[in-house]
Amino acid sequence: MQPDDLDKVRQFFITNQTEPSIDLVSEIVRDLFPASSQYELVELVDQAISSLFGMGPLEHLLLLPGITDILVNRFDDVWINEGTGLRKTNVSFGSEAAAREFAIQLAVRGHRRLDELHPFVDLQLPNGMRFHAVLPPLAVNGTAISIRVPAPATLTLAELHGHGFMTSSMYRILVEIIEKRHSFLISGGTGSGKTTLLGAMLSLVNPTNRILIIEDATELKINHPHVVAVQARLANSEGLGQIAMTDLVRQSLRMRPDRIVVGEVRGREISDLLLALNTGHNGSATTIHANSISTVPTRIEALGLLAGLPRAAIHSQMISAFEFVIQLSDFQNGKRGIADIAKFKQGPNGIVEIESLLNSEPTSAVALVA
């Protein structure tokens, strides 16, 4: 099948916002090649299906235990993260054209275009993987692809403790944060385990509590009987239909949540989240990208300023909205885990500061969390 013919098949699914299926692909191929024999049609359909559904040279990487990220810097430069930091593989697409074709295929699965007029794309695939790609010349060295692979199973907090993710003292503190309905933040770098820890903690929430999850891409898994999840929506190829995180945070207040959970706060939605958490909803939570626990208030302040909030208002709402911050390690030792747990406290001039709970080994979590 020629590239132009494959483009026609792809364009059908993009235009109609339809999930690719074997039956639909077969029907489109028959319309494109009405004079072909049955044998030829079978081969053409196989080629189209392989183009639309296959993962090419990355297929076997997805089978690796603990795989969290696959990163393609150029067609012959592929890196992965198996939970212990990035390492280079010997995987190659063979050519820049093959890597570009692969990226275009994945974009089609998310009903998006990836071409000269739309040289980058960010979407979630039907299988839950988060996919981002940038084409040359924006990507200087060749097609750049980033794939975030969802965890196959949800770990409990006890299992994380058993794997050495935290000490026994940390474990007791986290349990009491949940039981006493304290609101909290989990901070850390990319791939540090923020979502994993958040899901494990929220699985301990009282079964009668209604948990409302707000995410830009579905990643958070919670073993809990009463979870309602809403997801932001990117604009389509024509720039229409976007539903932002700020919209969903506002809508969440009408949905009778006991606890509001934002998968990761990274933009203007911080303004609506701070406002929501200052109207109740004890025990709510979010994650934030920060490389050290001391910079968390500054990071929240920066996001609040982007949202147009005055600095004094940001800190005043922050101290009322969140009580604890849990910092994950920065991967320098090649191991994920909790580096620190701290309380927010009011400092001079109303500026929020961080007070670590782990400067000395606690004898009782109750004394720290009460």
C-alpha positions as CSV (number, residue, x, y, z in Angstrom):
1,M,0.0,0.0,0.0
2,Q,1.4,3.4,-1.0
3,P,1.9,6.2,1.5
4,D,-0.9,8.3,-0.1
5,D,-3.3,5.4,0.3
6,L,-2.4,5.1,4.0
7,D,-3.0,8.8,4.4
8,K,-6.5,8.4,3.1
9,V,-7.2,5.6,5.6
10,R,-5.8,7.8,8.5
11,Q,-7.7,10.9,7.3
12,F,-11.0,9.0,7.6
13,F,-10.5,8.3,11.3
14,I,-9.2,11.9,12.0
15,T,-12.1,13.6,10.1
16,N,-14.8,11.4,11.6
17,Q,-13.3,11.3,15.2
18,T,-13.7,7.5,15.0
19,E,-11.7,4.9,16.9
20,P,-9.9,2.7,14.3
21,S,-11.2,-0.9,14.1
22,I,-10.4,-3.8,11.9
23,D,-13.9,-3.8,10.4
24,L,-13.7,-0.1,9.5
25,V,-10.2,-0.5,8.1
26,S,-11.3,-3.4,5.9
27,E,-14.3,-1.4,4.6
28,I,-12.2,1.6,3.7
29,V,-9.6,-0.5,1.9
30,R,-12.3,-2.2,-0.1
31,D,-13.6,1.2,-1.2
32,L,-10.1,2.4,-2.1
33,F,-9.2,-0.8,-4.1
34,P,-12.5,-2.0,-5.6
35,A,-10.8,-3.9,-8.4
36,S,-8.5,-5.9,-6.2
37,S,-8.8,-9.6,-5.7
38,Q,-9.7,-11.1,-2.4
39,Y,-6.0,-12.2,-1.8
40,E,-4.8,-8.6,-2.6
41,L,-7.4,-7.1,-0.4
42,V,-6.3,-9.3,2.6
43,E,-2.7,-8.1,2.1
44,L,-3.7,-4.5,1.8
45,V,-5.9,-4.7,4.9
46,D,-3.0,-6.4,6.8
47,Q,-0.7,-3.5,5.8
48,A,-3.2,-0.9,6.9
49,I,-3.9,-2.6,10.3
50,S,-0.2,-3.0,11.0
51,S,0.3,0.7,10.2
52,L,-2.5,1.8,12.5
53,F,-2.2,-0.6,15.4
54,G,1.4,-1.8,15.6
55,M,4.1,-0.4,18.0
56,G,6.9,-1.3,15.6
57,P,10.4,-1.6,17.1
58,L,9.0,-0.4,20.5
59,E,6.7,-3.3,20.9
60,H,9.0,-5.5,23.0
61,L,10.0,-2.5,25.2
62,L,6.4,-2.3,26.5
63,L,6.7,-5.8,27.9
64,L,9.6,-4.9,30.2
65,P,8.7,-5.0,33.9
66,G,8.4,-1.6,35.5
67,I,8.6,0.3,32.2
68,T,7.4,3.9,32.7
69,D,8.7,5.9,29.8
70,I,10.0,5.4,26.2
71,L,11.8,8.4,24.7
72,V,12.9,8.6,21.1
73,N,15.4,11.4,20.6
74,R,15.9,10.5,16.9
75,F,15.3,7.3,14.9
76,D,18.4,5.5,16.3
77,D,18.5,7.0,19.8
78,V,15.9,5.4,22.0
79,W,15.9,5.6,25.9
80,I,13.7,4.0,28.5
81,N,12.9,4.3,32.2
82,E,12.2,1.1,34.1
83,G,11.7,2.9,37.4
84,T,15.4,3.4,38.1
85,G,16.3,6.3,35.8
86,L,16.9,6.6,32.1
87,R,19.1,4.2,30.1
88,K,19.8,4.0,26.4
89,T,18.7,1.0,24.4
90,N,19.9,-0.5,21.1
91,V,16.5,-0.1,19.5
92,S,16.3,1.7,16.2
93,F,13.6,2.6,13.7
94,G,16.0,2.1,10.8
95,S,15.5,5.6,9.3
96,E,14.0,9.0,10.1
97,A,11.2,8.3,7.7
98,A,10.2,5.2,9.7
99,A,10.2,7.1,13.0
100,R,8.1,9.9,11.4
101,E,5.7,7.4,10.0
102,F,5.4,5.7,13.4
103,A,4.6,9.0,15.2
104,I,1.9,9.8,12.6
105,Q,0.3,6.4,13.1
106,L,0.0,7.0,16.9
107,A,-1.4,10.5,16.3
108,V,-4.2,8.9,14.2
109,R,-5.1,6.6,17.0
110,G,-5.9,9.7,19.1
111,H,-7.8,11.3,16.2
112,R,-5.2,13.9,15.7
113,R,-3.1,15.2,12.8
114,L,0.7,15.2,12.7
115,D,2.2,16.9,9.6
116,E,3.9,20.0,8.4
117,L,0.9,22.2,9.4
118,H,0.5,20.4,12.8
119,P,4.2,19.6,13.7
120,F,3.5,18.6,17.3
121,V,0.9,16.6,19.2
122,D,0.0,15.7,22.8
123,L,-2.7,13.1,23.5
124,Q,-3.7,10.0,25.4
125,L,-3.9,6.8,23.4
126,P,-6.9,4.4,23.8
127,N,-4.6,2.0,25.8
128,G,-3.9,4.7,28.4
129,M,-0.4,5.6,27.2
130,R,0.4,9.3,27.0
131,F,2.0,10.2,23.7
132,H,3.8,13.4,22.6
133,A,5.7,14.0,19.4
134,V,7.5,16.8,17.6
135,L,8.4,16.7,13.9
136,P,11.5,18.3,12.2
137,P,12.5,21.0,11.7
138,L,11.1,21.9,15.2
139,A,12.8,18.8,16.5
140,V,16.3,19.5,15.3
141,N,17.8,16.0,15.4
142,G,14.8,14.2,14.0
143,T,11.3,13.1,15.1
144,A,11.2,13.3,18.9
145,I,8.7,11.0,20.6
146,S,7.8,10.7,24.3
147,I,5.6,7.9,25.6
148,R,4.4,7.6,29.2
149,V,3.4,4.0,30.0
150,P,0.7,3.6,32.7
151,A,1.4,1.2,35.5
152,P,-0.1,-2.2,35.0
153,A,-1.3,-2.5,38.6
154,T,-2.1,-0.4,41.6
155,L,0.3,-0.8,44.6
156,T,-1.0,-0.4,48.1
157,L,0.7,1.8,50.6
158,A,1.7,-1.3,52.6
159,E,3.3,-2.7,49.4
160,L,5.2,0.5,48.8
161,H,6.5,0.3,52.3
162,G,7.5,-3.3,51.8
163,H,9.4,-2.3,48.7
164,G,11.5,0.3,50.6
165,F,9.7,3.3,49.2
166,M,9.4,4.7,52.7
167,T,10.4,4.1,56.3
168,S,8.0,2.8,59.0
169,S,7.8,6.3,60.5
170,M,6.9,7.7,57.1
171,Y,4.3,5.0,56.6
172,R,2.6,5.9,59.9
173,I,2.5,9.6,59.1
174,L,0.9,9.0,55.7
175,V,-1.8,6.7,57.2
176,E,-2.7,9.4,59.7
177,I,-2.8,12.1,57.1
178,I,-5.5,10.1,55.3
179,E,-7.4,9.1,58.4
180,K,-7.5,12.6,59.9
181,R,-8.5,14.1,56.5
182,H,-5.5,16.4,56.2
183,S,-5.1,18.0,52.7
184,F,-1.7,17.4,51.1
185,L,0.6,17.8,48.2
186,I,3.0,15.3,46.7
187,S,6.0,16.9,45.0
188,G,8.9,15.4,43.0
189,G,10.4,15.2,39.6
190,T,9.3,13.4,36.5
191,G,9.0,9.7,37.0
192,S,9.6,9.9,40.8
193,G,6.4,8.1,41.6
194,K,4.0,10.9,42.5
195,T,1.0,9.4,40.9
196,T,1.8,5.9,42.4
197,L,2.0,7.3,45.9
198,L,-1.1,9.4,45.5
199,G,-3.2,6.4,44.4
200,A,-1.9,4.3,47.2
201,M,-2.7,6.9,49.8
202,L,-6.2,7.6,48.5
203,S,-7.0,3.9,48.5
204,L,-7.1,4.2,52.3
205,V,-9.8,6.8,52.3
206,N,-13.0,5.9,54.1
207,P,-15.3,4.0,51.7
208,T,-18.2,6.4,52.4
209,N,-16.2,9.3,51.0
210,R,-16.8,10.4,47.4
211,I,-13.5,11.1,45.7
212,L,-13.5,13.3,42.6
213,I,-10.5,13.0,40.4
214,I,-9.5,15.7,37.8
215,E,-6.7,15.0,35.3
216,D,-5.5,16.2,32.0
217,A,-4.7,12.6,31.1
218,T,-6.1,9.5,33.0
219,E,-3.2,8.1,35.0
220,L,-4.4,7.9,38.6
221,K,-5.7,4.5,39.8
222,I,-7.4,4.3,43.2
223,N,-8.7,1.1,44.7
224,H,-11.8,2.7,46.3
225,P,-15.6,2.1,45.9
226,H,-16.7,5.7,45.2
227,V,-14.5,7.4,42.7
228,V,-15.7,9.8,40.0
229,A,-13.1,10.8,37.4
230,V,-13.2,13.6,34.9
231,Q,-10.6,14.4,32.2
232,A,-9.6,17.5,30.4
233,R,-9.9,17.6,26.6
234,L,-7.5,19.0,24.1
235,A,-8.6,21.0,21.2
236,N,-9.2,19.1,17.9
237,S,-7.2,19.7,14.7
238,E,-9.3,22.8,14.0
239,G,-8.6,24.2,17.5
240,L,-12.1,23.6,18.8
241,G,-13.6,21.7,21.7
242,Q,-11.0,22.3,24.4
243,I,-12.0,21.6,28.0
244,A,-9.3,23.0,30.4
245,M,-8.4,21.8,33.9
246,T,-9.7,25.1,35.2
247,D,-13.2,24.3,33.8
248,L,-13.2,20.9,35.5
249,V,-12.1,22.2,38.9
250,R,-15.0,24.7,38.8
251,Q,-17.4,22.0,37.7
252,S,-16.2,19.7,40.5
253,L,-17.8,22.0,43.2
254,R,-21.2,21.1,41.7
255,M,-20.6,17.4,41.9
256,R,-20.8,16.9,45.7
257,P,-17.2,15.8,46.3
258,D,-15.9,14.8,49.8
259,R,-12.3,15.0,48.5
260,I,-11.1,16.8,45.4
261,V,-8.0,15.3,43.8
262,V,-6.2,17.0,40.9
263,G,-3.7,14.6,39.3
264,E,-1.1,17.3,38.8
265,V,-1.4,21.0,39.1
266,R,0.8,22.8,36.5
267,G,-1.1,25.9,35.4
268,R,-3.9,28.4,36.0
269,E,-6.1,25.8,37.6
270,I,-4.2,26.4,40.8
271,S,-6.3,29.5,41.4
272,D,-9.6,27.5,41.2
273,L,-8.1,24.6,43.3
274,L,-7.0,27.0,46.1
275,L,-10.5,28.6,46.1
276,A,-12.2,25.2,46.1
277,L,-10.1,23.9,49.0
278,N,-10.8,27.0,51.0
279,T,-14.5,26.2,50.9
280,G,-14.1,22.8,52.6
281,H,-13.3,19.4,51.1
282,N,-10.8,18.3,53.8
283,G,-8.5,15.5,52.8
284,S,-8.1,16.7,49.2
285,A,-4.8,16.3,47.4
286,T,-2.7,17.0,44.3
287,T,0.8,16.6,43.0
288,I,3.2,19.2,41.8
289,H,6.5,19.1,39.9
290,A,9.2,20.4,42.3
291,N,12.8,19.1,42.8
292,S,13.0,20.0,46.5
293,I,10.6,20.4,49.3
294,S,11.7,23.9,50.1
295,T,10.7,25.2,46.7
296,V,7.1,23.9,46.8
297,P,5.6,27.2,48.2
298,T,7.6,29.2,45.5
299,R,6.3,26.8,42.8
300,I,2.7,27.3,43.9
301,E,3.3,31.0,44.1
302,A,4.6,31.1,40.5
303,L,1.5,29.2,39.2
304,G,-0.8,31.5,41.2
305,L,0.9,34.6,39.7
306,L,0.3,33.1,36.2
307,A,-3.3,32.8,37.1
308,G,-3.4,36.5,38.1
309,L,-3.6,36.2,41.9
310,P,-1.8,38.7,44.1
311,R,1.1,37.2,46.1
312,A,-0.5,37.8,49.4
313,A,-3.7,36.1,48.4
314,I,-1.8,33.1,47.1
315,H,0.0,32.5,50.4
316,S,-3.1,33.2,52.4
317,Q,-5.1,30.6,50.4
318,M,-2.2,28.2,50.3
319,I,-1.8,27.9,54.1
320,S,-5.6,27.2,54.4
321,A,-5.8,24.8,51.5
322,F,-2.8,22.5,52.2
323,E,-1.4,21.1,55.5
324,F,1.3,18.7,54.4
325,V,3.8,18.2,51.5
326,I,5.4,14.9,50.7
327,Q,8.7,15.1,48.7
328,L,9.9,12.3,46.6
329,S,13.6,11.6,45.9
330,D,15.3,13.1,42.9
331,F,16.6,9.9,41.5
332,Q,20.2,10.7,42.1
333,N,20.7,7.4,43.9
334,G,18.8,5.5,41.2
335,K,16.0,4.6,43.6
336,R,12.5,6.1,44.0
337,G,11.1,6.8,47.5
338,I,10.1,9.5,50.0
339,A,12.8,12.0,50.8
340,D,10.9,14.2,53.3
341,I,7.5,15.0,54.8
342,A,6.8,18.5,56.0
343,K,4.1,20.8,57.3
344,F,3.1,24.2,55.8
345,K,3.5,27.0,58.3
346,Q,2.9,30.8,58.2
347,G,6.2,32.7,58.2
348,P,7.1,36.4,58.4
349,N,4.8,38.7,56.5
350,G,2.3,35.9,55.8
351,I,4.7,34.0,53.5
352,V,4.3,30.2,53.7
353,E,7.3,28.2,54.8
354,I,8.1,24.5,55.1
355,E,8.8,22.7,58.4
356,S,10.2,19.2,58.0
357,L,8.8,16.4,60.2
358,L,11.8,14.2,59.7
359,N,14.7,16.3,61.1
360,S,14.7,13.8,63.9
361,E,13.3,10.3,64.0
362,P,9.7,10.6,65.3
363,T,8.5,8.3,68.0
364,S,4.9,8.8,67.2
365,A,3.1,9.8,64.0
366,V,0.2,11.0,66.0
367,A,2.1,13.8,67.6
368,L,3.3,15.1,64.3
369,V,0.0,14.9,62.4
370,A,-2.5,15.8,65.0
